[in-house]
Amino acid sequence: MDCDFSGEHTTGSHAEERLGALFYSCYPRLARYAFARIGNRTDAEDIAAEVFVRALESLDSYQERGLPMEAWLFRIAHNLVVDHLRRGSRFERADEDEATLPDSPDPARIAEERLMMARVRAAMTCLTKDQRDVLSLRFFGELSSRETADVLHKSDGAVREMQRAALERMRGLLIP
């Protein structure tokens, strides 16, 4: 029997229904996380979709360990992002993407937002890979520190410390 995500055993179709329901809440967060890491909207959306394909293929092997299924989905996404970056170049892309800009008819505001986003992306490159992963999962993926720790195979305390250090470093780089 397959494992229901509430800890009860259930049939495969019920588990598939639960995964399908998660698609609507998790897909946008997975895509934002992937975009924050790779800088390409189309590739990020492809990665978010691939997460659910891979999850469905391995649903029988999923085991509840006290964390929400979302952490498992983000671990799959993290692995796909790492694979994507390895296949691409050694440097993360930072393409401008119109979809990330504010919905405003004010060209001055759009220009200001573009400049701010470029500064944030540049500052992120000064962080360690682990710090970038933590900030991306916490703020773009909207995961808790515990869920982030599970995705990255780190302790909750290590994630909180990396987040603190990363934010401190970002503050130093962004605030003159």
Residue pairs with C-beta under 8 A, 6 or more apart in sequence:
1 9
1 10
1 11
2 9
2 10
2 11
2 12
2 14
2 15
2 59
2 60
3 9
3 10
3 15
3 62
3 63
3 64
4 10
4 14
4 15
4 18
5 15
5 18
5 62
5 64
5 68
5 69
6 64
7 64
12 59
12 60
15 59
15 62
16 56
16 59
18 69
19 52
19 55
19 56
19 59
19 69
22 69
22 70
22 73
23 52
26 51
26 70
26 73
27 48
27 49
27 52
28 48
29 70
29 140
29 141
29 142
30 47
30 48
30 51
30 73
30 74
30 77
30 141
31 44
31 45
31 47
31 48
32 44
32 140
32 141
33 74
33 77
33 81
33 136
33 137
33 140
33 141
34 43
34 44
34 45
34 47
34 48
34 77
34 80
34 81
34 84
35 41
35 44
35 97
35 100
35 140
36 136
36 139
36 140
37 81
37 85
37 92
37 132
37 133
37 136
38 44
38 47
38 81
38 84
38 85
38 88
38 92
38 93
39 92
39 93
39 94
39 95
39 97
39 121
40 93
40 95
40 97
41 97
41 99
41 100
43 84
47 77
47 80
47 81
47 84
48 77
50 80
51 73
51 76
51 77
51 80
52 73
54 76
54 80
55 62
55 72
55 73
55 76
62 69
62 72
65 150
67 146
67 147
67 150
68 147
70 143
70 147
71 143
71 147
71 150
71 151
74 137
74 141
74 143
74 147
74 148
74 151
75 150
75 151
77 141
78 133
78 137
78 151
78 152
85 92
92 125
92 132
94 118
94 121
94 122
94 125
96 114
96 118
100 117
101 110
101 113
101 114
102 109
102 110
102 113
104 110
119 174
120 170
120 174
122 173
123 169
123 170
123 173
123 174
124 132
124 135
124 170
126 169
126 173
127 135
127 166
127 169
127 170
128 162
128 166
130 152
130 154
130 162
131 162
131 163
131 165
131 166
131 169
132 166
133 152
134 148
134 152
134 159
134 162
134 163
134 166
135 163
135 166
135 167
135 170
137 143
137 147
137 148
137 151
137 152
138 145
138 148
138 159
138 163
141 148
143 151
145 156
145 159
145 160
145 163
146 156
146 159
148 154
148 159
149 155
149 156
149 158
149 159
152 159
154 162
